[in-house]
Amino acid sequence: MLLVVDDQPAIRQLLFEALGNGEHEVVLASNGYEAINIVRNQKPDLILLDLKMPGLSGLETLREINKFSPGIPVILITAYGELSDPEEAERMGVRCVVIKPFDLNKMRDVVRKVLEGFRFDFRD
Ligand SMILES: [Mg+2]
């Protein structure tokens, strides 16, 4: 199961359509609290996580999830390309950072690679 967490409905819908074409089950969450509740009940194979969200940020959400379910691979999605602590993000499972706006074919490719265990080097 892929968990998509983003506060923007258009992004959630886009990723649902791009990734949920029979190959994966895709579950959507519009904020960090929803995402945490979903992970408590059903462990995703991968989380696509927006960094900037009202309420809990992507990294705050990930800190909570790591307390009870560490090690889930994460693709972090950001409009800015700014990540204050990439080492912490990596420790919490972030395997790749994708900058908005993203290309859907590239995103499908990144999802496939991360599910295969690939780690992208996003620290620079
Ligand atoms: Mg956002």
Backbone and ligand atoms as CSV (ligand in chain L), in Angstrom:
chain,resi,resn,atom,element,x,y,z
A,1,MET,N,N,0.846,-1.189,0.000
A,1,MET,CA,C,0.000,0.000,0.000
A,1,MET,C,C,0.889,1.249,0.000
A,2,LEU,N,N,0.539,2.197,-0.840
A,2,LEU,CA,C,1.250,3.474,-0.870
A,2,LEU,C,C,0.391,4.507,-0.141
A,3,LEU,N,N,0.994,5.245,0.768
A,3,LEU,CA,C,0.275,6.297,1.485
A,3,LEU,C,C,0.740,7.649,0.951
A,4,VAL,N,N,-0.199,8.426,0.422
A,4,VAL,CA,C,0.086,9.762,-0.095
A,4,VAL,C,C,-0.434,10.785,0.913
A,5,VAL,N,N,0.469,11.651,1.388
A,5,VAL,CA,C,0.097,12.662,2.386
A,5,VAL,C,C,0.404,14.036,1.821
A,6,ASP,N,N,-0.637,14.820,1.548
A,6,ASP,CA,C,-0.443,16.169,1.019
A,6,ASP,C,C,-1.682,16.983,1.350
A,7,ASP,N,N,-1.479,18.246,1.735
A,7,ASP,CA,C,-2.637,19.086,2.084
A,7,ASP,C,C,-3.366,19.604,0.841
A,8,GLN,N,N,-2.748,19.521,-0.337
A,8,GLN,CA,C,-3.390,20.025,-1.555
A,8,GLN,C,C,-4.176,18.905,-2.249
A,9,PRO,N,N,-5.516,19.072,-2.353
A,9,PRO,CA,C,-6.342,18.021,-2.978
A,9,PRO,C,C,-5.896,17.683,-4.401
A,10,ALA,N,N,-5.457,18.678,-5.165
A,10,ALA,CA,C,-5.068,18.417,-6.562
A,10,ALA,C,C,-3.850,17.495,-6.639
A,11,ILE,N,N,-2.923,17.686,-5.718
A,11,ILE,CA,C,-1.723,16.815,-5.695
A,11,ILE,C,C,-2.106,15.400,-5.282
A,12,ARG,N,N,-2.977,15.300,-4.276
A,12,ARG,CA,C,-3.412,13.957,-3.851
A,12,ARG,C,C,-4.072,13.235,-5.016
A,13,GLN,N,N,-4.950,13.929,-5.715
A,13,GLN,CA,C,-5.682,13.319,-6.825
A,13,GLN,C,C,-4.735,12.891,-7.952
A,14,LEU,N,N,-3.796,13.782,-8.241
A,14,LEU,CA,C,-2.810,13.500,-9.291
A,14,LEU,C,C,-2.023,12.228,-8.970
A,15,LEU,N,N,-1.539,12.128,-7.740
A,15,LEU,CA,C,-0.734,10.963,-7.352
A,15,LEU,C,C,-1.596,9.711,-7.279
A,16,PHE,N,N,-2.851,9.882,-6.857
A,16,PHE,CA,C,-3.768,8.734,-6.819
A,16,PHE,C,C,-3.941,8.161,-8.221
A,17,GLU,N,N,-4.136,9.051,-9.188
A,17,GLU,CA,C,-4.346,8.599,-10.563
A,17,GLU,C,C,-3.054,8.057,-11.188
A,18,ALA,N,N,-1.943,8.677,-10.848
A,18,ALA,CA,C,-0.680,8.263,-11.460
A,18,ALA,C,C,-0.164,6.936,-10.904
A,19,LEU,N,N,-0.446,6.667,-9.635
A,19,LEU,CA,C,0.162,5.496,-8.980
A,19,LEU,C,C,-0.832,4.379,-8.716
A,20,GLY,N,N,-2.123,4.684,-8.766
A,20,GLY,CA,C,-3.136,3.702,-8.358
A,20,GLY,C,C,-3.774,2.964,-9.521
A,21,ASN,N,N,-3.042,2.824,-10.608
A,21,ASN,CA,C,-3.612,2.202,-11.807
A,21,ASN,C,C,-3.570,0.667,-11.744
A,22,GLY,N,N,-4.094,0.127,-10.651
A,22,GLY,CA,C,-4.160,-1.325,-10.518
A,22,GLY,C,C,-2.904,-1.967,-9.978
A,23,GLU,N,N,-1.787,-1.249,-10.072
A,23,GLU,CA,C,-0.515,-1.808,-9.634
A,23,GLU,C,C,-0.374,-1.714,-8.113
A,24,HIS,N,N,-0.821,-0.592,-7.569
A,24,HIS,CA,C,-0.702,-0.367,-6.131
A,24,HIS,C,C,-2.043,0.039,-5.552
A,25,GLU,N,N,-2.251,-0.337,-4.282
A,25,GLU,CA,C,-3.327,0.297,-3.536
A,25,GLU,C,C,-2.780,1.641,-3.051
A,26,VAL,N,N,-3.523,2.717,-3.257
A,26,VAL,CA,C,-3.079,4.033,-2.823
A,26,VAL,C,C,-4.088,4.576,-1.807
A,27,VAL,N,N,-3.583,4.965,-0.638
A,27,VAL,CA,C,-4.422,5.555,0.399
A,27,VAL,C,C,-4.009,7.016,0.551
A,28,LEU,N,N,-4.994,7.901,0.682
A,28,LEU,CA,C,-4.728,9.335,0.737
A,28,LEU,C,C,-4.960,9.890,2.140
A,29,ALA,N,N,-4.081,10.809,2.546
A,29,ALA,CA,C,-4.270,11.546,3.796
A,29,ALA,C,C,-4.027,13.020,3.504
A,30,SER,N,N,-4.851,13.885,4.092
A,30,SER,CA,C,-4.741,15.314,3.800
A,30,SER,C,C,-3.927,16.066,4.843
A,31,ASN,N,N,-3.527,15.365,5.917
A,31,ASN,CA,C,-2.683,16.017,6.925
A,31,ASN,C,C,-1.922,14.955,7.727
A,32,GLY,N,N,-1.016,15.429,8.564
A,32,GLY,CA,C,-0.160,14.517,9.317
A,32,GLY,C,C,-0.920,13.647,10.303
A,33,TYR,N,N,-1.941,14.201,10.928
A,33,TYR,CA,C,-2.694,13.429,11.926
A,33,TYR,C,C,-3.388,12.241,11.274
A,34,GLU,N,N,-4.008,12.495,10.109
A,34,GLU,CA,C,-4.639,11.400,9.363
A,34,GLU,C,C,-3.617,10.342,8.986
A,35,ALA,N,N,-2.460,10.810,8.537
A,35,ALA,CA,C,-1.410,9.883,8.113
A,35,ALA,C,C,-0.976,8.990,9.273
A,36,ILE,N,N,-0.790,9.593,10.449
A,36,ILE,CA,C,-0.357,8.822,11.625
A,36,ILE,C,C,-1.399,7.756,11.964
A,37,ASN,N,N,-2.673,8.125,11.921
A,37,ASN,CA,C,-3.737,7.154,12.222
A,37,ASN,C,C,-3.747,6.017,11.214
A,38,ILE,N,N,-3.532,6.334,9.958
A,38,ILE,CA,C,-3.523,5.283,8.931
A,38,ILE,C,C,-2.366,4.320,9.177
A,39,VAL,N,N,-1.177,4.873,9.472
A,39,VAL,CA,C,-0.012,4.008,9.671
A,39,VAL,C,C,-0.177,3.149,10.921
A,40,ARG,N,N,-0.902,3.641,11.915
A,40,ARG,CA,C,-1.169,2.835,13.113
A,40,ARG,C,C,-1.958,1.577,12.767
A,41,ASN,N,N,-2.827,1.684,11.767
A,41,ASN,CA,C,-3.731,0.568,11.437
A,41,ASN,C,C,-3.231,-0.303,10.300
A,42,GLN,N,N,-2.409,0.243,9.441
A,42,GLN,CA,C,-2.053,-0.451,8.209
A,42,GLN,C,C,-0.676,0.047,7.788
A,43,LYS,N,N,0.328,-0.811,7.849
A,43,LYS,CA,C,1.683,-0.338,7.556
A,43,LYS,C,C,1.894,-0.195,6.043
A,44,PRO,N,N,2.153,1.024,5.565
A,44,PRO,CA,C,2.379,1.214,4.122
A,44,PRO,C,C,3.738,0.646,3.690
A,45,ASP,N,N,3.862,0.289,2.415
A,45,ASP,CA,C,5.147,-0.104,1.841
A,45,ASP,C,C,6.008,1.127,1.586
A,46,LEU,N,N,5.326,2.257,1.409
A,46,LEU,CA,C,6.005,3.500,1.042
A,46,LEU,C,C,5.084,4.669,1.389
A,47,ILE,N,N,5.701,5.760,1.866
A,47,ILE,CA,C,4.933,6.983,2.130
A,47,ILE,C,C,5.450,8.089,1.213
A,48,LEU,N,N,4.536,8.728,0.481
A,48,LEU,CA,C,4.862,9.936,-0.273
A,48,LEU,C,C,4.368,11.097,0.579
A,49,LEU,N,N,5.305,11.910,1.053
A,49,LEU,CA,C,4.992,12.838,2.132
A,49,LEU,C,C,5.342,14.275,1.757
A,50,ASP,N,N,4.335,15.132,1.811
A,50,ASP,CA,C,4.545,16.561,1.584
A,50,ASP,C,C,5.274,17.163,2.786
A,51,LEU,N,N,6.262,18.013,2.514
A,51,LEU,CA,C,7.015,18.627,3.619
A,51,LEU,C,C,6.216,19.750,4.281
A,52,LYS,N,N,5.619,20.623,3.461
A,52,LYS,CA,C,4.945,21.815,4.003
A,52,LYS,C,C,3.448,21.558,4.110
A,53,MET,N,N,2.962,21.378,5.326
A,53,MET,CA,C,1.529,21.197,5.552
A,53,MET,C,C,1.136,21.986,6.791
A,54,PRO,N,N,-0.088,22.513,6.815
A,54,PRO,CA,C,-0.571,23.144,8.046
A,54,PRO,C,C,-0.718,22.090,9.146
A,55,GLY,N,N,-0.608,22.493,10.388
A,55,GLY,CA,C,-0.641,21.519,11.483
A,55,GLY,C,C,0.721,20.875,11.592
A,56,LEU,N,N,0.775,19.567,11.489
A,56,LEU,CA,C,2.067,18.882,11.522
A,56,LEU,C,C,2.740,19.002,10.163
A,57,SER,N,N,4.018,19.366,10.157
A,57,SER,CA,C,4.777,19.347,8.900
A,57,SER,C,C,5.085,17.899,8.531
A,58,GLY,N,N,5.622,17.709,7.348
A,58,GLY,CA,C,5.996,16.368,6.925
A,58,GLY,C,C,7.001,15.720,7.883
A,59,LEU,N,N,8.000,16.497,8.293
A,59,LEU,CA,C,9.010,15.919,9.181
A,59,LEU,C,C,8.462,15.663,10.584
A,60,GLU,N,N,7.576,16.544,11.065
A,60,GLU,CA,C,6.943,16.292,12.375
A,60,GLU,C,C,6.090,15.026,12.319
A,61,THR,N,N,5.390,14.856,11.198
A,61,THR,CA,C,4.588,13.650,11.001
A,61,THR,C,C,5.483,12.415,11.025
A,62,LEU,N,N,6.598,12.521,10.334
A,62,LEU,CA,C,7.516,11.386,10.240
A,62,LEU,C,C,8.138,11.052,11.597
A,63,ARG,N,N,8.426,12.082,12.394
A,63,ARG,CA,C,8.957,11.827,13.745
A,63,ARG,C,C,7.969,10.996,14.559
A,64,GLU,N,N,6.695,11.339,14.478
A,64,GLU,CA,C,5.663,10.586,15.217
A,64,GLU,C,C,5.576,9.157,14.707
A,65,ILE,N,N,5.540,8.999,13.383
A,65,ILE,CA,C,5.413,7.657,12.795
A,65,ILE,C,C,6.608,6.792,13.189
A,66,ASN,N,N,7.804,7.404,13.214
A,66,ASN,CA,C,9.004,6.636,13.560
A,66,ASN,C,C,9.001,6.137,15.002
A,67,LYS,N,N,8.181,6.772,15.867
A,67,LYS,CA,C,8.116,6.329,17.268
A,67,LYS,C,C,7.475,4.955,17.376
A,68,PHE,N,N,6.530,4.644,16.482
A,68,PHE,CA,C,5.847,3.351,16.617
A,68,PHE,C,C,6.022,2.453,15.395
A,69,SER,N,N,6.462,3.012,14.277
A,69,SER,CA,C,6.654,2.183,13.084
A,69,SER,C,C,7.850,2.686,12.279
A,70,PRO,N,N,9.060,2.489,12.814
A,70,PRO,CA,C,10.244,2.988,12.113
A,70,PRO,C,C,10.555,2.167,10.867
A,71,GLY,N,N,11.269,2.804,9.939
A,71,GLY,CA,C,11.819,2.047,8.821
A,71,GLY,C,C,10.976,2.024,7.567
A,72,ILE,N,N,9.848,2.713,7.550
A,72,ILE,CA,C,9.054,2.760,6.318
A,72,ILE,C,C,9.753,3.705,5.340
A,73,PRO,N,N,9.985,3.272,4.094
A,73,PRO,CA,C,10.612,4.170,3.120
A,73,PRO,C,C,9.716,5.362,2.796
A,74,VAL,N,N,10.348,6.521,2.631
A,74,VAL,CA,C,9.599,7.765,2.413
A,74,VAL,C,C,10.168,8.523,1.217
A,75,ILE,N,N,9.272,9.023,0.372
A,75,ILE,CA,C,9.632,10.012,-0.646
A,75,ILE,C,C,9.090,11.342,-0.148
A,76,LEU,N,N,9.988,12.285,0.088
A,76,LEU,CA,C,9.589,13.591,0.594
A,76,LEU,C,C,9.346,14.525,-0.583
A,77,ILE,N,N,8.199,15.214,-0.561
A,77,ILE,CA,C,7.820,16.108,-1.652
A,77,ILE,C,C,7.844,17.535,-1.136
A,78,THR,N,N,8.591,18.391,-1.800
A,78,THR,CA,C,8.667,19.779,-1.354
A,78,THR,C,C,8.644,20.736,-2.530
A,79,ALA,N,N,8.054,21.888,-2.321
A,79,ALA,CA,C,8.010,22.902,-3.361
A,79,ALA,C,C,9.290,23.729,-3.361
A,80,TYR,N,N,10.102,23.560,-2.362
A,80,TYR,CA,C,11.191,24.513,-2.155
A,80,TYR,C,C,12.574,23.903,-2.312
A,81,GLY,N,N,12.674,22.611,-2.117
A,81,GLY,CA,C,13.986,22.001,-2.151
A,81,GLY,C,C,14.787,22.314,-0.912
A,82,GLU,N,N,14.116,22.795,0.109
A,82,GLU,CA,C,14.844,23.110,1.335
A,82,GLU,C,C,14.533,22.046,2.382
A,83,LEU,N,N,15.597,21.519,2.921
A,83,LEU,CA,C,15.445,20.498,3.942
A,83,LEU,C,C,16.501,20.814,4.969
A,84,SER,N,N,16.067,21.263,6.161
A,84,SER,CA,C,17.024,21.806,7.135
A,84,SER,C,C,17.975,20.742,7.675
A,85,ASP,N,N,17.488,19.513,7.824
A,85,ASP,CA,C,18.326,18.471,8.424
A,85,ASP,C,C,18.211,17.174,7.621
A,86,PRO,N,N,18.929,17.112,6.496
A,86,PRO,CA,C,18.815,15.918,5.655
A,86,PRO,C,C,19.266,14.638,6.351
A,87,GLU,N,N,20.228,14.758,7.298
A,87,GLU,CA,C,20.677,13.550,8.006
A,87,GLU,C,C,19.539,12.978,8.844
A,88,GLU,N,N,18.822,13.871,9.534
A,88,GLU,CA,C,17.683,13.391,10.337
A,88,GLU,C,C,16.630,12.764,9.420
A,89,ALA,N,N,16.374,13.439,8.297
A,89,ALA,CA,C,15.381,12.909,7.350
A,89,ALA,C,C,15.780,11.514,6.893
A,90,GLU,N,N,17.039,11.325,6.590
A,90,GLU,CA,C,17.509,10.013,6.141
A,90,GLU,C,C,17.340,8.965,7.244
A,91,ARG,N,N,17.676,9.359,8.471
A,91,ARG,CA,C,17.510,8.423,9.595
A,91,ARG,C,C,16.049,8.009,9.753
A,92,MET,N,N,15.133,8.902,9.414
A,92,MET,CA,C,13.703,8.614,9.591
A,92,MET,C,C,13.092,7.912,8.385
A,93,GLY,N,N,13.905,7.566,7.399
A,93,GLY,CA,C,13.399,6.744,6.301
A,93,GLY,C,C,13.312,7.436,4.960
A,94,VAL,N,N,13.642,8.744,4.906
A,94,VAL,CA,C,13.544,9.444,3.625
A,94,VAL,C,C,14.593,8.891,2.662
A,95,ARG,N,N,14.136,8.436,1.502
A,95,ARG,CA,C,15.025,7.820,0.501
A,95,ARG,C,C,15.232,8.724,-0.694
A,96,CYS,N,N,14.341,9.715,-0.823
A,96,CYS,CA,C,14.409,10.570,-1.993
A,96,CYS,C,C,13.633,11.855,-1.703
A,97,VAL,N,N,14.102,12.961,-2.246
A,97,VAL,CA,C,13.374,14.233,-2.150
A,97,VAL,C,C,12.977,14.636,-3.565
A,98,VAL,N,N,11.686,14.843,-3.782
A,98,VAL,CA,C,11.183,15.221,-5.100
A,98,VAL,C,C,10.659,16.652,-5.011
A,99,ILE,N,N,11.096,17.484,-5.962
A,99,ILE,CA,C,10.738,18.901,-5.940
A,99,ILE,C,C,9.470,19.130,-6.759
A,100,LYS,N,N,8.529,19.898,-6.181
A,100,LYS,CA,C,7.325,20.311,-6.913
A,100,LYS,C,C,7.656,21.488,-7.823
A,101,PRO,N,N,7.085,21.606,-9.013
A,101,PRO,CA,C,6.192,20.615,-9.616
A,101,PRO,C,C,6.993,19.444,-10.176
A,102,PHE,N,N,6.445,18.249,-10.033
A,102,PHE,CA,C,7.190,17.065,-10.464
A,102,PHE,C,C,6.536,16.455,-11.704
A,103,ASP,N,N,7.325,15.734,-12.440
A,103,ASP,CA,C,6.863,15.026,-13.619
A,103,ASP,C,C,6.311,13.665,-13.171
A,104,LEU,N,N,5.126,13.316,-13.652
A,104,LEU,CA,C,4.477,12.087,-13.171
A,104,LEU,C,C,5.234,10.832,-13.569
A,105,ASN,N,N,5.810,10.825,-14.763
A,105,ASN,CA,C,6.592,9.658,-15.171
A,105,ASN,C,C,7.822,9.495,-14.289
A,106,LYS,N,N,8.434,10.646,-13.959
A,106,LYS,CA,C,9.594,10.587,-13.073
A,106,LYS,C,C,9.174,10.082,-11.686
A,107,MET,N,N,8.018,10.552,-11.221
A,107,MET,CA,C,7.550,10.116,-9.906
A,107,MET,C,C,7.281,8.616,-9.894
A,108,ARG,N,N,6.659,8.096,-10.959
A,108,ARG,CA,C,6.424,6.642,-11.041
A,108,ARG,C,C,7.738,5.877,-10.979
A,109,ASP,N,N,8.736,6.411,-11.673
A,109,ASP,CA,C,10.050,5.788,-11.707
A,109,ASP,C,C,10.699,5.805,-10.319
A,110,VAL,N,N,10.600,6.945,-9.644
A,110,VAL,CA,C,11.177,7.069,-8.302
A,110,VAL,C,C,10.488,6.098,-7.343
A,111,VAL,N,N,9.165,5.994,-7.436
A,111,VAL,CA,C,8.404,5.077,-6.573
A,111,VAL,C,C,8.882,3.645,-6.791
A,112,ARG,N,N,9.017,3.259,-8.048
A,112,ARG,CA,C,9.457,1.900,-8.362
A,112,ARG,C,C,10.852,1.633,-7.774
A,113,LYS,N,N,11.751,2.602,-7.971
A,113,LYS,CA,C,13.120,2.408,-7.478
A,113,LYS,C,C,13.165,2.321,-5.956
A,114,VAL,N,N,12.407,3.179,-5.288
A,114,VAL,CA,C,12.418,3.155,-3.820
A,114,VAL,C,C,11.817,1.841,-3.314
A,115,LEU,N,N,10.770,1.354,-3.969
A,115,LEU,CA,C,10.178,0.069,-3.564
A,115,LEU,C,C,11.167,-1.073,-3.780
A,116,GLU,N,N,12.075,-0.902,-4.733
A,116,GLU,CA,C,13.114,-1.913,-4.979
A,116,GLU,C,C,14.292,-1.766,-4.021
A,117,GLY,N,N,14.249,-0.729,-3.168
A,117,GLY,CA,C,15.290,-0.581,-2.150
A,117,GLY,C,C,16.343,0.463,-2.446
A,118,PHE,N,N,16.171,1.187,-3.547
A,118,PHE,CA,C,17.164,2.190,-3.936
A,118,PHE,C,C,17.105,3.406,-3.004
A,119,ARG,N,N,18.283,3.916,-2.648
A,119,ARG,CA,C,18.360,5.161,-1.867
A,119,ARG,C,C,19.002,6.236,-2.732
A,120,PHE,N,N,18.315,7.315,-2.916
A,120,PHE,CA,C,18.877,8.443,-3.660
A,120,PHE,C,C,19.710,9.285,-2.723
A,121,ASP,N,N,20.790,9.876,-3.247
A,121,ASP,CA,C,21.579,10.789,-2.420
A,121,ASP,C,C,21.000,12.194,-2.562
A,122,PHE,N,N,20.274,12.650,-1.532
A,122,PHE,CA,C,19.643,13.966,-1.603
A,122,PHE,C,C,20.355,14.990,-0.716
A,123,ARG,N,N,21.488,14.585,-0.124
A,123,ARG,CA,C,22.232,15.530,0.724
A,123,ARG,C,C,23.254,16.226,-0.152
A,124,ASP,N,N,23.175,17.546,-0.193
A,124,ASP,CA,C,24.205,18.246,-0.967
A,124,ASP,C,C,24.622,19.530,-0.264
L,1,MG,MG,MG,1.753,21.399,1.165
